[in-house]
């Protein structure tokens, strides 16, 4: 129950907050995205990831998608 004068929004679905600002700092920002999904080019992708400051959120993003995410190969 909401406090007096405060709307009761408990019936509304909660929106997931998605902060994607970290992507602006990704080392792969200007790289060809195909290298992250082509098994023959994973070594090139991993070289880019090696120095990337945002590996952790990237790895979370791709945990269910095949390819190179956050400096790791997901298959």
Residue pairs with C-beta under 8 A, 6 or more apart in sequence:
1 8
2 8
2 9
2 10
22 54
22 57
22 58
23 29
23 54
25 53
25 54
26 52
26 54
26 58
27 48
27 49
27 51
27 52
27 53
27 54
28 36
28 45
28 48
28 49
28 52
31 45
31 48
34 41
35 41
35 42
35 44
35 45
35 48
35 68
36 42
36 45
36 67
36 68
36 69
37 66
37 67
37 68
42 68
42 73
45 67
45 68
46 68
46 71
46 73
49 55
49 58
49 68
49 70
49 71
50 71
52 58
52 71
55 70
55 71
56 70
57 70
58 69
58 70
58 71
59 69
59 70
59 71
59 72
60 70
61 69
61 70
62 68
62 69
62 70
62 74
63 69
63 74
64 74
65 74
66 74
66 75
67 73
67 74
68 74
